[in-house]
Amino acid sequence: MEKFKISDLFQKNSIRLSFFITFVGYFLFYQYADRILLIQNILLPQGVNVVVDTSPPVPPSQMPYPLWGPFLSVTTRFFDWAITPLSLGISFILSFLVALNVTLYISLFTLVKMKSTHRLAVSLGLLATSLSCSCELFTALIGATVSNIPFLVSISFMDTLGETLTVVAGVILTISSLVIASEITGTNPFSWVRWRHGIPLALVFTLILFLTPDLRYLFLVKLVDGTLAGGMWGYVLSRRINLSDKVRKLLLIGSIAIISFILLAFPLISVTIIEVLSIVSGVIGAFGYLSLKPWVRLGLLHLIGWSLIMPGPISLILGTPIPFYDIVGGQAILLWISAWIFGTPIAWLAGIQYLQFIRDKMTNYYLPSTHDLRLRNEGYPWLKWFVLGGIAVVSQILFFMTHSAYFLDNNGYDLIFLETMTLSSTLLMVSGLVLIGYGFYSLIKSKYNIPKINTKWFAIGSLVYAIIEMLITKMMIIAPNGYPYPPVLLLTYGEPMYAPAVTIYVPGIIGFYFYPISVLALIATSLLAGATIVLAYQSRNKKMGSLTAIGVLTACPACGLSTIGYAMTIAATASSELLSMYAQVGFTLASILILIGIFLYVVRKAGNTCSIDLNKMR
């Protein structure tokens, strides 16, 4: 049977359609729910239909998350759409993860349904899929609706909550996608895990328990975290201690009794007692929990996870947080949101194990074949990477041309705003250049069959070239003296791709100066030069002289152009911020293009490769 890949799923039109619909639907939902896209009747001056503005409605430092960074708004009579690189990036990433997650769940459920041997398998599979998938969606949805929560009045709190939930949603969705993909392909990403590996994890959860602030509205966090930590310690101990089933059941009952006591006596006991009792309940409960039947364990996990999750959504529906003893108002918000965050991975784990149980007990599961999912040539797949990368780079250059003060004017804007603008624009340009580089890689792979390169010599060649490149371009200086600044200096704002920058040096020994465009250029040119040199030497039995000479001299064009670019950008900085960025990006791209040309020349002349045309191989 051919090896099945997740990418093969997306050769089916139905899978593509479900992914596209989910992606677009969640993207629009996120924009609307987070009040980035406002759908309403807007009164514009007579004769004006569209207004494009690059100035935020309030001072940039007061803009809410995720509307930080370079700002653009499009206003019509029907909608107002605020756009920043950060908001677009978060929207795209979360939409992609949600769409991928939903698509994988649909595929897994379809496979279970096709091979079910029990009439309940389909119904139970649908229930398990819904329960598991809804956990990720709940977290992703709450991350989108933070700005609409009626009982949040502090902008700083809303920003912090939005950032936290965005990270939590991204992590959970990513892990979920990896696990569901492994279920579909039949691989086990955690096959390396052994019971002894539970010790470091137990230590981590125990450390988190004692580092969490001793605040009463975080007691649920401490209770859950302590129980998890104790459960992991109990799991490790259970591998070494043999107990009868009767004793295990008594320990489980004791664990439940301790948890019930903590919940009932909460106003009367201290946080320290809660920590100790939660660990004890986890340790003794692990023995009894592992002795239960699988479906009972799954039921308990679902009960615990959803008991922590549901008060949060209910509070949103009610418009006020549910009180818990004397915890009300803002403290109740933190109580239920923190419980929501901790409950989500528990409920998700229960759903995944439920699907595995159905697959193992109620289906004749097999890996799908790729016979009907043959990869098809898409024509010019590399072109989309060029276009996306080009848009990212050009848009930020144009924005810098018209808003250079947003990056450089320390008198007009606070430091946090300047740093945010610089980092956002730089990240977008770095992403664009990486996409362009991947487009070149895809183009070369589609046209040439590149021979295998010796990994050891490739690493040595790339490293040697990188050192030469750093010396010539002054990224590395030997024996620096007379530098009056601290040994480590971080420049946090400035021109995109020139900042953030860091200077590191040991007086009289060595010094380094790194900034984004120099690091990107160093990586790209070093890898290309290393590959070219190694290919030339590997082909020394065929045209050794010319190929070796070309491989060794590969460093000259890149280093030469980098040196010229370095000198010109220093001169340009004194007269124009724009010229410095243009010069650096332009000369870097020129040196990389020359290296690509030499690399392709060596590949074609090596004698053991050939050009291929996928369009003729259908």
C-alpha positions as CSV (number, residue, x, y, z in Angstrom):
1,M,0.0,0.0,0.0
2,E,1.3,3.4,-0.9
3,K,2.1,5.8,1.9
4,F,-0.7,8.1,2.6
5,K,-0.1,11.8,3.2
6,I,-2.4,14.5,4.6
7,S,-1.7,16.5,1.5
8,D,-3.4,13.8,-0.5
9,L,-6.7,14.6,1.2
10,F,-6.7,18.0,-0.4
11,Q,-6.7,16.6,-3.9
12,K,-10.4,15.9,-3.4
13,N,-12.8,18.7,-4.3
14,S,-15.1,18.1,-1.3
15,I,-12.2,18.5,1.1
16,R,-11.0,21.6,-0.6
17,L,-14.4,23.1,-0.6
18,S,-15.0,22.4,3.1
19,F,-11.6,23.9,3.9
20,F,-12.3,27.0,1.8
21,I,-15.7,27.6,3.2
22,T,-14.5,27.2,6.8
23,F,-11.5,29.5,6.2
24,V,-13.5,32.3,4.7
25,G,-16.4,31.9,7.2
26,Y,-14.1,32.1,10.2
27,F,-12.0,34.9,8.7
28,L,-15.1,37.0,8.3
29,F,-16.4,36.0,11.7
30,Y,-13.2,37.0,13.4
31,Q,-13.0,40.3,11.6
32,Y,-16.7,41.1,12.5
33,A,-16.7,39.7,16.1
34,D,-13.5,41.4,17.0
35,R,-14.9,44.7,15.7
36,I,-12.3,45.0,13.0
37,L,-14.9,44.9,10.3
38,L,-18.0,47.0,11.1
39,I,-21.1,46.4,9.1
40,Q,-23.4,49.4,9.4
41,N,-24.8,52.4,7.6
42,I,-22.2,55.1,7.4
43,L,-22.9,58.7,6.4
44,L,-20.3,60.0,4.0
45,P,-20.1,63.4,2.4
46,Q,-22.2,63.7,-0.8
47,G,-20.3,62.4,-3.8
48,V,-17.9,60.3,-1.6
49,N,-18.3,56.5,-1.8
50,V,-15.0,55.2,-0.5
51,V,-12.5,56.6,2.0
52,V,-9.1,55.1,2.5
53,D,-7.2,56.3,5.5
54,T,-3.8,55.4,7.0
55,S,-4.3,57.4,10.3
56,P,-5.9,55.6,13.2
57,P,-8.9,57.3,14.8
58,V,-7.1,57.7,18.2
59,P,-3.5,58.0,19.1
60,P,-1.7,54.8,17.9
61,S,-0.6,53.9,21.4
62,Q,-4.2,53.7,22.5
63,M,-5.4,51.4,19.7
64,P,-6.8,48.1,21.0
65,Y,-5.3,44.7,20.3
66,P,-5.0,43.5,17.5
67,L,-5.1,46.9,15.8
68,W,-1.4,47.6,16.5
69,G,1.2,48.5,13.9
70,P,0.8,50.1,10.5
71,F,-2.8,51.1,10.1
72,L,-5.1,51.2,7.1
73,S,-8.9,51.6,7.0
74,V,-11.4,51.3,4.1
75,T,-14.7,53.1,4.8
76,T,-17.8,52.8,2.5
77,R,-21.5,53.5,3.1
78,F,-22.0,49.9,4.2
79,F,-18.9,48.9,6.1
80,D,-15.7,50.1,7.8
81,W,-12.7,47.7,7.7
82,A,-9.6,48.5,9.8
83,I,-6.5,46.6,8.7
84,T,-3.1,46.2,10.3
85,P,-0.4,43.5,9.6
86,L,-1.0,42.1,13.1
87,S,-4.8,41.8,12.7
88,L,-4.5,40.3,9.2
89,G,-1.8,37.8,10.4
90,I,-3.8,36.7,13.4
91,S,-7.0,36.3,11.2
92,F,-5.2,34.3,8.6
93,I,-3.4,32.0,11.1
94,L,-6.4,31.3,13.2
95,S,-8.7,30.9,10.1
96,F,-6.2,28.4,8.6
97,L,-5.9,26.4,11.8
98,V,-9.7,26.3,12.3
99,A,-10.3,25.3,8.7
100,L,-7.6,22.6,8.9
101,N,-8.9,21.3,12.2
102,V,-12.5,21.1,10.9
103,T,-11.4,19.5,7.6
104,L,-9.3,16.9,9.4
105,Y,-12.2,16.1,11.8
106,I,-14.5,15.6,8.9
107,S,-12.0,13.3,7.2
108,L,-11.5,11.2,10.3
109,F,-15.2,10.9,10.9
110,T,-15.7,9.9,7.3
111,L,-13.1,7.1,7.6
112,V,-14.7,5.8,10.8
113,K,-18.1,5.9,9.2
114,M,-17.0,4.0,6.1
115,K,-15.5,1.1,8.1
116,S,-17.9,1.0,11.1
117,T,-18.9,-2.5,12.1
118,H,-21.4,-1.5,14.8
119,R,-24.6,0.5,14.3
120,L,-23.7,2.8,17.2
121,A,-20.3,3.6,15.8
122,V,-21.5,6.3,13.4
123,S,-23.6,8.1,16.1
124,L,-21.0,7.8,18.7
125,G,-18.3,8.9,16.3
126,L,-20.3,12.0,15.4
127,L,-20.8,12.8,19.1
128,A,-17.1,12.3,19.9
129,T,-16.1,14.4,16.9
130,S,-18.5,17.2,17.8
131,L,-17.3,17.2,21.5
132,S,-13.6,17.2,20.6
133,C,-13.8,19.7,17.7
134,S,-16.0,22.1,19.7
135,C,-13.3,22.5,22.4
136,E,-10.9,24.1,19.9
137,L,-13.7,26.2,18.3
138,F,-14.8,27.5,21.7
139,T,-11.4,28.8,22.5
140,A,-11.0,30.2,19.0
141,L,-14.4,31.9,19.2
142,I,-13.8,33.5,22.6
143,G,-10.5,34.8,21.3
144,A,-12.5,36.6,18.6
145,T,-15.2,38.0,20.7
146,V,-13.2,39.5,23.6
147,S,-14.0,43.1,22.5
148,N,-17.7,42.3,22.7
149,I,-17.8,40.9,26.2
150,P,-20.3,43.2,27.9
151,F,-18.8,43.1,31.4
152,L,-15.2,44.0,30.4
153,V,-14.5,47.7,30.9
154,S,-10.7,47.8,31.1
155,I,-9.0,48.2,27.7
156,S,-5.7,46.9,29.2
157,F,-7.4,43.9,30.6
158,M,-9.2,43.2,27.3
159,D,-5.9,43.5,25.4
160,T,-4.2,41.1,27.8
161,L,-7.1,38.6,27.6
162,G,-7.2,38.9,23.8
163,E,-3.4,38.1,23.5
164,T,-3.7,35.2,26.0
165,L,-6.6,33.6,24.3
166,T,-5.1,34.0,20.8
167,V,-2.0,32.2,22.0
168,V,-4.0,29.5,23.7
169,A,-6.3,29.0,20.7
170,G,-3.3,28.8,18.3
171,V,-1.5,26.2,20.5
172,I,-4.5,24.0,21.0
173,L,-5.5,24.2,17.3
174,T,-2.0,23.3,16.2
175,I,-1.6,20.4,18.6
176,S,-5.1,19.1,17.7
177,S,-4.3,19.3,13.9
178,L,-1.1,17.3,14.4
179,V,-2.8,14.6,16.5
180,I,-5.9,14.3,14.2
181,A,-3.5,14.1,11.2
182,S,-1.6,11.3,12.9
183,E,-4.9,9.4,13.5
184,I,-5.8,9.7,9.8
185,T,-2.4,8.5,8.6
186,G,-2.0,5.9,11.2
187,T,1.2,7.3,12.7
188,N,1.8,7.9,16.3
189,P,3.6,11.3,17.0
190,F,4.0,10.3,20.7
191,S,5.5,6.9,20.2
192,W,8.7,8.0,21.8
193,V,6.9,8.8,25.0
194,R,7.6,6.4,27.9
195,W,6.2,6.3,31.4
196,R,9.5,7.7,32.8
197,H,8.9,10.8,30.7
198,G,6.0,11.7,33.0
199,I,8.5,12.7,35.6
200,P,9.7,16.0,33.9
201,L,6.1,16.8,33.0
202,A,5.0,16.3,36.6
203,L,7.8,18.5,37.7
204,V,6.7,21.2,35.3
205,F,3.1,21.2,36.5
206,T,4.2,21.1,40.1
207,L,6.4,24.1,39.5
208,I,3.5,26.0,37.8
209,L,1.3,25.2,40.7
210,F,3.6,26.9,43.2
211,L,4.5,29.8,40.9
212,T,0.8,30.7,40.3
213,P,-0.1,33.7,42.5
214,D,-1.9,32.8,45.7
215,L,-5.1,34.6,44.7
216,R,-8.5,33.2,45.7
217,Y,-10.0,33.7,42.2
218,L,-7.3,31.5,40.8
219,F,-8.1,28.6,43.1
220,L,-9.7,26.6,40.2
221,V,-6.4,26.9,38.3
222,K,-4.5,25.7,41.3
223,L,-7.0,22.9,42.0
224,V,-6.8,21.6,38.4
225,D,-3.1,22.1,38.0
226,G,-2.4,20.4,41.3
227,T,-4.6,17.5,40.5
228,L,-2.9,17.1,37.1
229,A,0.5,17.2,38.7
230,G,-0.4,14.7,41.4
231,G,-2.0,12.5,38.7
232,M,1.2,12.4,36.8
233,W,3.2,11.5,39.9
234,G,0.6,8.9,40.7
235,Y,0.9,7.5,37.2
236,V,4.7,7.2,37.6
237,L,4.3,5.5,41.0
238,S,1.6,3.1,39.6
239,R,4.2,1.6,37.2
240,R,6.2,0.5,40.2
241,I,3.6,-0.3,42.8
242,N,1.1,-3.1,42.4
243,L,-2.2,-2.7,44.3
244,S,-5.4,-4.8,44.2
245,D,-8.4,-3.5,42.3
246,K,-10.3,-3.0,45.6
247,V,-7.6,-0.8,47.0
248,R,-7.4,1.2,43.7
249,K,-11.2,1.8,43.8
250,L,-10.9,3.0,47.4
251,L,-8.2,5.4,46.5
252,L,-10.3,6.8,43.7
253,I,-13.2,7.3,46.1
254,G,-10.8,9.1,48.5
255,S,-9.6,11.4,45.7
256,I,-13.2,12.3,44.8
257,A,-13.9,13.0,48.5
258,I,-10.9,15.3,48.8
259,I,-12.0,17.3,45.7
260,S,-15.5,17.6,47.0
261,F,-14.2,18.8,50.4
262,I,-12.1,21.5,48.7
263,L,-15.1,22.8,46.7
264,L,-17.5,22.7,49.7
265,A,-15.0,24.2,52.3
266,F,-13.4,26.7,49.9
267,P,-14.3,29.8,51.9
268,L,-12.8,28.2,55.1
269,I,-9.5,26.9,53.9
270,S,-6.3,28.6,52.7
271,V,-4.7,28.5,49.3
272,T,-1.8,26.5,50.6
273,I,-4.1,23.7,51.9
274,I,-5.8,23.7,48.5
275,E,-2.4,23.1,46.8
276,V,-1.4,20.3,49.1
277,L,-4.8,18.5,49.0
278,S,-5.1,18.8,45.2
279,I,-1.7,17.1,44.8
280,V,-2.7,14.4,47.2
281,S,-6.0,13.8,45.4
282,G,-4.2,13.5,42.1
283,V,-1.6,11.0,43.4
284,I,-4.1,8.6,45.0
285,G,-6.7,9.2,42.3
286,A,-4.3,8.1,39.5
287,F,-4.2,4.5,40.9
288,G,-8.0,4.1,40.7
289,Y,-8.5,6.1,37.5
290,L,-6.1,3.8,35.6
291,S,-8.0,0.7,36.7
292,L,-11.4,1.9,35.3
293,K,-12.8,0.8,32.0
294,P,-11.9,3.0,29.0
295,W,-15.4,4.4,28.5
296,V,-15.7,5.3,32.2
297,R,-12.4,7.2,32.1
298,L,-13.6,9.1,29.0
299,G,-16.8,10.0,30.8
300,L,-14.9,11.4,33.8
301,L,-12.6,13.4,31.5
302,H,-15.6,14.9,29.6
303,L,-17.4,15.7,32.9
304,I,-14.4,17.5,34.4
305,G,-13.4,19.3,31.2
306,W,-16.9,20.6,30.3
307,S,-17.7,21.5,34.0
308,L,-14.7,23.9,33.8
309,I,-15.6,25.2,30.3
310,M,-19.3,25.9,30.4
311,P,-19.6,28.6,33.1
312,G,-17.6,30.9,30.7
313,P,-20.0,30.8,27.8
314,I,-23.0,30.9,30.2
315,S,-21.6,34.1,31.7
316,L,-21.3,35.6,28.2
317,I,-24.9,34.7,27.5
318,L,-26.1,36.1,30.8
319,G,-24.1,39.3,30.4
320,T,-22.6,39.0,33.8
321,P,-20.1,36.4,35.4
322,I,-21.6,33.7,37.5
323,P,-20.7,34.3,41.2
324,F,-18.9,31.6,43.2
325,Y,-19.2,32.2,47.0
326,D,-17.8,35.7,47.5
327,I,-16.0,35.8,44.2
328,V,-18.0,38.3,42.0
329,G,-17.4,40.9,39.4
330,G,-13.9,41.2,37.8
331,Q,-12.6,38.3,40.0
332,A,-15.3,36.0,38.8
333,I,-14.4,36.9,35.2
334,L,-10.8,35.7,35.9
335,L,-12.1,32.7,37.7
336,W,-14.2,31.3,34.9
337,I,-11.9,32.4,32.0
338,S,-8.9,30.7,33.6
339,A,-11.1,27.6,34.2
340,W,-12.2,27.7,30.6
341,I,-8.6,27.7,29.4
342,F,-7.6,24.8,31.7
343,G,-10.8,22.8,30.9
344,T,-10.4,23.0,27.1
345,P,-7.4,20.7,26.7
346,I,-9.0,18.2,29.1
347,A,-12.2,18.0,27.1
348,W,-10.2,17.9,23.9
349,L,-8.1,15.0,25.2
350,A,-11.3,13.1,26.2
351,G,-12.8,13.6,22.7
352,I,-9.6,12.3,21.0
353,Q,-9.5,9.3,23.2
354,Y,-13.2,8.7,22.5
355,L,-12.5,8.7,18.7
356,Q,-9.6,6.3,19.3
357,F,-11.8,4.0,21.3
358,I,-14.5,3.9,18.6
359,R,-11.9,3.3,15.9
360,D,-10.3,0.4,17.8
361,K,-13.5,-1.3,19.2
362,M,-16.2,-0.6,16.6
363,T,-14.6,-0.3,13.2
364,N,-12.4,-2.2,10.8
365,Y,-10.1,0.7,10.3
366,Y,-7.5,0.9,7.5
367,L,-5.4,3.6,6.0
368,P,-6.8,5.2,2.9
369,S,-5.2,4.5,-0.4
370,T,-3.7,7.2,-2.6
371,H,-4.7,5.4,-5.9
372,D,-7.6,7.8,-6.3
373,L,-5.8,10.8,-4.8
374,R,-2.9,11.2,-7.3
375,L,-1.1,14.5,-7.1
376,R,-1.8,16.7,-10.1
377,N,0.4,19.4,-11.5
378,E,-1.0,22.8,-10.7
379,G,0.8,24.6,-13.5
380,Y,2.7,27.3,-11.7
381,P,2.5,26.6,-8.0
382,W,5.6,28.8,-7.3
383,L,3.9,31.9,-8.7
384,K,1.6,32.3,-5.8
385,W,4.5,32.5,-3.4
386,F,6.2,35.2,-5.5
387,V,2.9,37.2,-5.6
388,L,2.2,36.9,-1.9
389,G,5.8,37.7,-0.9
390,G,6.0,40.6,-3.3
391,I,2.8,42.1,-1.9
392,A,4.1,41.9,1.6
393,V,7.5,43.5,0.8
394,V,6.2,46.2,-1.6
395,S,3.3,47.2,0.7
396,Q,5.7,47.8,3.6
397,I,8.1,49.7,1.5
398,L,5.3,52.0,0.3
399,F,4.0,52.4,3.9
400,F,7.5,53.3,5.1
401,M,7.7,55.9,2.2
402,T,4.6,57.6,3.4
403,H,4.8,57.1,7.2
404,S,8.5,57.1,8.1
405,A,7.8,59.1,11.2
406,Y,5.8,56.1,12.6
407,F,9.2,54.3,12.8
408,L,11.7,57.0,13.6
409,D,10.0,60.0,15.4
410,N,10.7,59.4,19.1
411,N,9.4,62.9,19.9
412,G,6.0,62.4,18.3
413,Y,5.3,58.8,19.4
414,D,6.0,56.7,22.5
415,L,8.6,54.0,22.5
416,I,6.1,51.1,22.6
417,F,4.3,52.4,19.5
418,L,7.6,52.8,17.6
419,E,8.7,49.3,18.6
420,T,5.3,47.8,17.7
421,M,5.4,49.5,14.2
422,T,9.0,48.4,13.6
423,L,8.4,44.8,14.6
424,S,5.1,44.4,12.7
425,S,6.5,45.8,9.5
426,T,9.7,43.9,9.8
427,L,7.9,40.6,10.4
428,L,5.7,41.2,7.4
429,M,8.7,41.9,5.2
430,V,10.6,38.9,6.5
431,S,7.6,36.7,5.8
432,G,7.4,38.1,2.3
433,L,11.1,37.5,1.6
434,V,10.8,34.0,3.0
435,L,7.8,33.3,0.7
436,I,9.7,34.6,-2.3
437,G,12.6,32.3,-1.4
438,Y,10.3,29.4,-1.1
439,G,8.9,30.3,-4.5
440,F,12.4,30.1,-6.0
441,Y,12.9,26.7,-4.3
442,S,9.6,25.4,-5.7
443,L,10.5,26.7,-9.2
444,I,13.9,25.0,-9.1
445,K,12.5,21.7,-7.8
446,S,9.9,21.7,-10.6
447,K,12.5,22.1,-13.3
448,Y,15.5,20.2,-12.1
449,N,16.3,16.9,-10.5
450,I,18.9,18.0,-7.9
451,P,21.3,15.3,-6.8
452,K,21.7,14.4,-3.1
453,I,24.3,16.7,-1.4
454,N,26.7,15.4,1.3
455,T,25.3,16.8,4.5
456,K,28.6,17.0,6.3
457,W,30.4,18.9,3.7
458,F,27.4,21.1,2.9
459,A,27.3,22.2,6.6
460,I,31.1,22.9,6.6
461,G,31.0,24.8,3.3
462,S,28.0,26.9,4.4
463,L,29.6,27.7,7.7
464,V,33.0,28.7,6.2
465,Y,31.2,30.9,3.6
466,A,29.0,32.5,6.4
467,I,32.2,33.4,8.4
468,I,33.7,35.0,5.3
469,E,30.5,36.9,4.5
470,M,30.3,38.2,8.1
471,L,33.9,39.4,8.0
472,I,33.5,41.2,4.7
473,T,30.2,42.8,5.5
474,K,31.3,43.9,9.0
475,M,28.7,41.7,10.7
476,M,31.6,40.2,12.6
477,I,34.6,42.2,13.7
478,I,37.8,40.7,15.1
479,A,39.4,42.5,18.1
480,P,37.0,45.5,18.3
481,N,38.2,48.4,20.4
482,G,37.0,51.9,21.4
483,Y,33.3,51.0,21.4
484,P,31.8,53.0,24.3
485,Y,28.5,51.1,24.6
486,P,27.5,48.1,26.7
487,P,28.6,44.6,25.5
488,V,25.0,43.8,24.5
489,L,23.0,46.6,22.9
490,L,19.5,46.1,21.6
491,L,18.1,48.6,19.1
492,T,14.3,48.1,19.2
493,Y,12.9,50.5,16.6
494,G,14.0,52.1,13.3
495,E,13.8,51.3,9.7
496,P,12.0,48.0,8.8
497,M,14.6,45.3,8.1
498,Y,17.3,47.4,9.8
499,A,15.6,47.0,13.2
500,P,15.3,45.4,15.6
501,A,19.1,45.1,15.7
502,V,21.5,43.7,18.3
503,T,25.2,44.5,18.9
504,I,27.2,41.9,20.9
505,Y,30.9,42.2,21.5
506,V,33.7,41.2,23.8
507,P,36.3,44.1,23.9
508,G,39.5,43.2,22.1
509,I,38.3,39.8,21.0
510,I,35.2,39.7,18.8
511,G,32.0,41.7,18.0
512,F,28.8,41.1,16.1
513,Y,26.1,43.3,14.6
514,F,22.9,41.6,13.4
515,Y,19.8,43.0,11.9
516,P,17.0,41.2,10.0
517,I,18.0,41.8,6.4
518,S,21.6,40.9,7.1
519,V,20.6,37.6,8.9
520,L,18.3,36.7,6.0
521,A,21.0,37.4,3.4
522,L,23.6,35.5,5.4
523,I,21.4,32.4,5.6
524,A,20.4,32.5,2.0
525,T,23.8,33.1,0.5
526,S,25.6,30.7,2.8
527,L,23.2,27.8,2.0
528,L,23.4,28.5,-1.8
529,A,27.2,28.9,-1.7
530,G,27.6,25.7,0.4
531,A,25.4,23.7,-1.9
532,T,27.2,25.0,-5.0
533,I,30.7,24.3,-3.7
534,V,29.7,20.7,-2.6
535,L,28.0,19.9,-5.9
536,A,31.1,21.1,-7.8
537,Y,33.4,18.9,-5.7
538,Q,31.0,15.9,-5.9
539,S,31.3,16.2,-9.7
540,R,35.0,16.5,-9.8
541,N,35.4,13.4,-12.0
542,K,33.4,15.2,-14.7
543,K,34.7,18.6,-15.7
544,M,36.4,19.0,-12.4
545,G,38.4,22.1,-13.2
546,S,35.7,24.4,-14.4
547,L,33.1,23.3,-11.9
548,T,35.4,23.5,-8.9
549,A,36.6,26.9,-9.9
550,I,33.0,28.1,-10.2
551,G,32.1,26.6,-6.9
552,V,35.0,28.2,-5.1
553,L,34.5,31.6,-6.7
554,T,30.9,31.6,-5.8
555,A,31.6,33.7,-2.7
556,C,33.0,36.6,-4.8
557,P,29.8,38.0,-6.3
558,A,27.8,37.8,-3.1
559,C,30.5,39.1,-0.9
560,G,31.3,41.8,-3.4
561,L,27.8,43.0,-3.8
562,S,27.1,42.8,-0.1
563,T,30.2,45.0,0.6
564,I,29.1,47.5,-2.0
565,G,25.6,47.4,-0.6
566,Y,26.9,47.9,2.9
567,A,28.9,51.0,1.9
568,M,26.1,52.5,-0.1
569,T,23.5,52.0,2.6
570,I,25.7,53.7,5.1
571,A,26.1,56.7,2.8
572,A,22.4,56.7,2.0
573,T,21.4,56.6,5.7
574,A,22.8,60.1,6.1
575,S,20.5,61.6,3.5
576,S,17.4,59.4,3.2
577,E,15.8,56.6,5.3
578,L,14.2,55.2,2.2
579,L,17.4,54.9,0.2
580,S,19.0,52.9,2.9
581,M,16.2,50.3,2.9
582,Y,16.1,50.2,-0.9
583,A,19.8,49.8,-1.2
584,Q,20.1,47.0,1.4
585,V,17.1,45.0,0.0
586,G,18.1,45.6,-3.6
587,F,21.7,44.5,-3.3
588,T,20.8,41.6,-1.1
589,L,18.4,40.3,-3.7
590,A,20.9,40.9,-6.5
591,S,23.6,38.8,-4.7
592,I,21.2,36.0,-4.1
593,L,20.0,36.0,-7.7
594,I,23.6,35.7,-8.9
595,L,24.2,32.8,-6.5
596,I,21.0,31.1,-7.7
597,G,22.2,31.5,-11.3
598,I,25.6,30.0,-10.5
599,F,24.0,27.1,-8.5
600,L,21.7,26.2,-11.5
601,Y,24.7,26.4,-13.8
602,V,26.6,23.9,-11.6
603,V,23.5,21.7,-11.4
604,R,23.1,21.5,-15.2
605,K,26.8,20.9,-15.8
606,A,27.2,18.3,-13.2
607,G,26.3,15.6,-15.7
608,N,24.1,13.5,-13.4
609,T,21.0,15.6,-13.5
610,C,18.4,16.4,-16.2
611,S,15.7,19.0,-16.8
612,I,12.2,17.7,-16.3
613,D,8.8,19.1,-17.4
614,L,5.9,18.1,-15.2
615,N,3.5,19.2,-17.8
616,K,4.7,16.4,-20.2
617,M,4.4,13.7,-17.5
618,R,0.7,13.7,-17.0
